[in-house]
Amino acid sequence: MKNYKSIALLVILGLAVLIGLDGFYIVDETEQVIITQFGDPVGDAVTEPGMKLKIPFMQTANYFDERYLEWDGDRNQVPTKDKKFVFVDTYARWQITDPLQFFKRLRDERGAQSRLDDILDGETRNAIASHDLVEVVRSSNRDPESDATITDIVEDSLAEIAVGREAIQEEIQQLGNKRAEDLGLEILDFRFKRINYVKDVRQTVYDRMISERNRIADKFRSEGEGEAARINGEKERELNAIQSEAFRKAEEIRGEADAKATAIYAGAYDQSRAARELYNFTRTMESYGKTFDEQTSFILSTNSEFFKYLNSIQN
């Protein structure tokens, strides 16, 4: 009899432990919980953190993340409105806003990721196909003044855009949220991760970019050569002006020196007869020295001024 009581007590204690363990659940600050009974949701979502009660063995706690979640789209080949095929890689951030509706429609995050694939990939294809490539890769119009040096060469790069990349991303996000209104989630952000040409046309695009850059380089090089020629011309002109001015000043100085020398000579000549005679004698001797050498023969008249001092020596 005692053995039966002991066994019954152990069974009761075991059941009490199991009921205690399964009758409680803990909600973390980053989680929200939906309670289901035999697979069907019961009551509203539990979002307050702490330890909660539920009916053991009959009810189940289904946990959902309350934080921002990541969606990473597949890399798809999409044609633009102007018939240019590009690879588009996208990503988004989303959040479960209505756990009860989310559970009813999608059950778990895997189902949500699959549904977002359908929604966002589809809206991305529609948006890319509805706009030209330039609208997809650029967010705003460029300022012509800032590109004034290349405006005449690369006019197509300054083409006006009406929508732009940022607006297309917002459009996809808004349309995606409309389609996800009854799913209990919200798309918080959507972005193009990468947009690239398909391999078949990528080299053609690179060649065009290289050609365009070469034309810009040629323009800058031509402008540089023209500026160099202008600077060299100004240098030659200024050099000639400096040389001419220097020659003029040198001639003026030389003329002034000759005038001063002549005045000195004239003053010395006028001082006295003896000085004049000495001056005449000195100049005549200089003339003799420049005129005669050992092989020179002259025939002069005795009345010649040039022979005056030689004749006086003989007398």
C-alpha positions, 0 to 999 in steps of 0.5 A: 500500500505504501509503495502505491502511495509513493508511486502516486506521489512521484507521478503527481510531482512529475506532472506538477513539474511538467505543468510548471515548466510548460505553463510558463514562458518568457518574453524577451525585450526583442521578442513578441509572442503569439499563443496558439491552442491546438494550432489556432491563435488565442488572444492578442500578441504578447509584447510586454517582456517578462514571465507569462502563463499559459495552459500547459500541453494545450497552448504553445508560445510562438516567438517573433523578432521585434527588431528590424529584419533583413531582406536580401534580394536575388541578383536579376537581369532586368531590361530598362525602358530604353532597352538596356539590360542590367543586373540589379541587386537589391536589399531591404529592411522590414519589421513585424508590426502585427504579429497576429496577422503575420502569424495568420498569413505567413506563419514564420520568417521563412514564409515572410522572406519568400513573400517579400521575394515575390513582392519586391523583386516584382516591383523592382522589375516593373520600376526598372522597366518603366524608367531609362537607365540614366534615371536608375543610376542618377539621383539628381541633375548636375549643375552645368556650371560645375561641369563647365569644362566638359559641357561641350564634350559630354553633353549626354552626361548632363541629360535632365532626369525627371525621377532619379534613383532615390525616387524610384527606390521610394516608389518600390518601397511604397508599392511594396508596402501596399501589397504587404498591408495584410501581411502584418509587416512593414518595409522600412527601407529599400535600396539598390545594392548594385546596378551593372551592365550585362557582360555582353555590353559591358565592354562596349560601355567601357570603350565608350567611357574611355573614348569620352575621357580621352576626348576630355583629355585632348581638350585639356591638352589642347587648351594647355598647349594654347596657354603655353604658346601664349605665355611663351609669346608674352615672355618673348615680347617682354624679353625684347622690350627689356633688351630694347630698353637696356640698349637705349639706356646703354646708348644714353650712358655712352653718349653722356660719357662721350660728351663728358670726355669731349668736354674734359678734352676741350677744357684741357685744351683751352687751359693754356697754349702749353697744354694745347701744344702738349695735347697736339703733340700727344695726339700726333705721337699717337697718330705716328704710333698707329700709322708707322711701323718698321716696314712703312714708307711715307712721302710727305711734304715739308709743309705738311701738318703731319710732318711738323714735329718730325721736321722740328726734331731735325732742326 
